[in-house]
C-alpha cells in the first residue's frame, strides 16, 4: 500500500476492495461514524483508509445520509447461521405474535436485505394484517433487522437517489398513499441494470423495500418475486417503544454485519436453485436461499415456506384460458387428428370447463385469438379456420402445455412419444 500526496477522497457506506477486504460504515456514537475494515477474518476500525491514491472516508450522518438510518456500531459473533436465524424468528414471534411461517419469511427477508446488491431480484416485501396498528408495530420491528433501514412515511423514490457510494438501504415504507404507483415502482426496480434517467444521469442502485398493503383490490398485482408477510398477531403482543426497538437493533445489527462480512463473497457467487419450484417463486427462493451458503437446512426451509405459493401460482395458470385451450389441443393431438379447427377446439375446451364446473365458457372467437397467441397459423377451409396438426405443430403444443404446467399431464393419460420425451426432461 502506498500513500500519495495527491489523493482522491471517497466518502463511502460500503466497499469491497480488490484484495477482498471490506469496508463498512458504522456508527461510533449518536451522530458520528467510522469505517470498519474487515481483513483476513478480523475487524478493526479506522477514521479513514488509504489504498493507492484513493482515500476512503466514512460518510457523515446528516451530510448525505438521513439521521434515522440504522447502522451497526461494530461486529459481534453470531455463532451459526441457524442460531441467528432462529433467534430473529423468535423475536418476531414473541414481540409481535407472528405465526411461525410468517416469522420465518420475515427473517429470510431481513437476511436478504444484507446482500441486496449481490443478486437479482432485489428484496421486496409486502405486509398484510387485519389491524393497521399491529402491522405498523411489526414494520418498526422488522426495520431493526434490515440492512441500513430508512423509515419512509412519505416515500418519494426520486428523493433518495443522491445516497452515497455503496449504500443499498432498506426503505421501510409506512405511508398508505399512492400504493399502486409504489408497487409498480418497486416491481420495476427489482433487477440490476434498470435505469432511471434523472437530471441528465442514469441512476442505477439496488435497494430493498418493505411496504404495507393498503389496497386489497391490488392483491393480484403484487409480483410473485415479493415476500409476503402476514403480520396479524396470534397472541396479544407487548407494546414496543423506541427504547426496546433500539436495544433489539443494538443486539442484532452487529451480528448481522458480521454475517454479511463473513459470507458476502459466497452469497454473491451462490447458485442455489430450488429444483421443486418454478417461475417467479423459484427466483425468490434462489435469492433467499443463497443467503445461507453454509446451511442446507435453512435453504430447505426457504423452499418449504414458498411451496404453497408455488402451488397457488400453478393453479392460477392451469385455470387460465390459455391452459384450457392447450389442453383441448393436447386432446386433439392424442386423438391422432390430422388437422384442427377453431370451432372443434372451442368445443373441446368448453367440455373441459364444463367438467371442472368453472362456470364459464369460451367463444370460438376468443379461442381463435388464443391460438394466434401460440403462433399457430390458421387457414380457412370449408369447415372454417383451422390448421394442420403437423409433427412440428404437435411438438410446439406439447412444449407450451408443459411450460404452463397444464393439468392434462397429471391425469390418467396414455402418454404419446412426445409426452414421454417431455416428462424425461426437467422443466
Ligand atoms: Zn402427448
Boltz pocket constraint, residues with backbone or C-beta under 6 A from the ligand:
constraints:
  - pocket:
      binder: B
      contacts: [[A, 330], [A, 333], [A, 334], [A, 398], [A, 414], [A, 415], [A, 416], [A, 417], [A, 418], [A, 419], [A, 420]]
      max_distance: 6.0
